[in-house]
Amino acid sequence: MKTPREPSQRKRAEKALFRALLALETETECRQFLEDLCTPAELEALIDRWSVVPLIEDGVPYRRIHDLTGVSVTTIGRVARFLTGGNGGYRTVLDRLSAER
C-alpha cells in the first residue's frame, strides 16, 4: 500500500512533473518521456481522451465518436464536461494549436 505524502511533498512532486513536461522540446521527446512515465494502459487512456476532443468540438454525437474511436461514451462525456467546464486545459491547448496553423 502506498504511504500517503505530506501535502507539501505532493506539491513539490507535482511541480517537478510539470516542469519536466515543460522541458520537452519535440514530439519525439514527449513520446519517449510519456512511454517511460506511463504504463501502456495509462498512455492509451491519455491518447483516447485527447483523440475525442476535436470530434466533440465539431459537434459529433457521442455514439458516433464511440463508433469512430472505440472510446467509451462515459469517457467521451467526461472529456466533454472538462472541455466546457473544467480547468481550461483542453481549451488552452486547442487555442494554441489552432494559432499554430
ZAGU-255847 format. One record per residue: residue in one letter; x, y, z of N, C-alpha, C in turn. Coordinates in steps of 0.1 Angstrom, whole numbers, plus 5000, padded with zeros to 4 digits. Example, Ala and Ser with C-alpha at 12.3 -4.5 7.8 and 13.67 -1.06 7.14 Angstrom:
<sites>
A513249435078512349555078513249675078;S512849785071513749895071512950005079;
</sites>
This chain:
<sites>
M500849885000500050005000500950125000;K500550224992501250354991501150435004;T502250485009502250565021501850705016;P500850765023500450905019501551005021;R501651095011502651205012502051325020;E502951405026502551525031502151615020;P501151705022500751795011501851875004;S502851915012503951995007504851904998;Q505051775002505851684994505151664980;R503751644981503051614969503151734959;K503051854965503051984957504451994950;R505551964957506851964951506951864940;A506451744942506551644932505751674920;E504551734922503651784911504351894903;K504951984910505652094903506852044895;A507551944900508651884893508251814881;L507051744881506551674870506151784859;F505451884863505051994853506252054847;R507352084855508552144849509252044839;A509151914843509751814834508951814820;L507651824821506851824808507251954800;L507352064807507652194800509152194794;A509952104799511352094794511452024781;L510351944777510351874765510251964753;E511051934742511052034731510551974718;T510451844717509951784704508951674707;E508151634697507251524698507951404702;T509051374697509851254700510251254715;E510751364720511051374734509851344742;C508751404738507451384746507051244746;R507051184734506651034733507550954742;Q508850974741509850894749509550914764;F509351034768509151064783507850994787;L506751014780505450954784505450804783;E506250744774506350604773507150554785;D508050624790508850594802507950614815;L507250714815506450764827505250674829;C504550644818503150584819503250434816;T502350364821502150224816501450234802;P501550134794500850134781499350174783;A498650124793497250154795497050294799;E497950354807497750494811497950584798;L498950554790499250634778498050614769;E497550494767496350474758495250564763;A494950564776493850644781494050794778;L495250844779495550984776495351014761;I495750924753495650934738494150924735;D493350834741491950824739491250954742;R491551014753490951134758491251254748;W492451264744492851374735492251354721;S492151224717491651194703490151234701;V489351244712487951274711487751424711;V488651504716488451644718488051714705;P488751694694488351764681486951724676;L486651594679485351544675484251614683;I484451624696483451694704483351834700;E484451904697484552044692483752054680;D483751954671483051964658481551924660;G481151894672479751864675479251724671;V480251634669479951494665479251434677;P478051364675477351294686478251194693;Y478051174706478851084714478950944708;R477750894704477750754699478550744686;R478550844678479350844666480850844669;I481150934679482550934683483050794688;H482150734696482450594701482650504689;D481750514679481950424667483250454660;L483650574659484850614652486150584659;T486050594672487350584680487350454689;G486250404693486250294703486250344717;V486350474719486450534732485050524738;S484950484751483650474758482850604758;V481550594758480750704759480950774772;T481250704782481550764796482750854795;T483850804789485050884787484751004779;I484050984768483751104759482951204767;G481951164775481251264783482151334793;R483051264799483951324809484851424802;V485351394790486151484783485351614779;A484051594775483251704771482951794783;R482751734794482451814806483751904810;F484851844809486051914812486452024801;L486051984789486252084778485452204780;T484252194785483352314787483452374801;G483752284811483652344824484752304833;G485852264827486952214836487852324840;N489152304839490152394844490752484832;G490252454820490752534809491852474801;G492352364806493552304800493352254785;Y492252194783491952154769491852274760;R491152374765490852494757492252564754;T493052574764494352644762495152574750;V495252444751495952364741495352374727;L493952364727493252384714493552514708;D493452624716493752754711495152774706;R496052724713497452734709497752654696;L497252534695497452454683496752524671;S495552574673494852644663495652774658;A496252844667497052954663498352924655;E498852794657500052754650499752724635;R498452694632498052664619498052774609;
</sites>
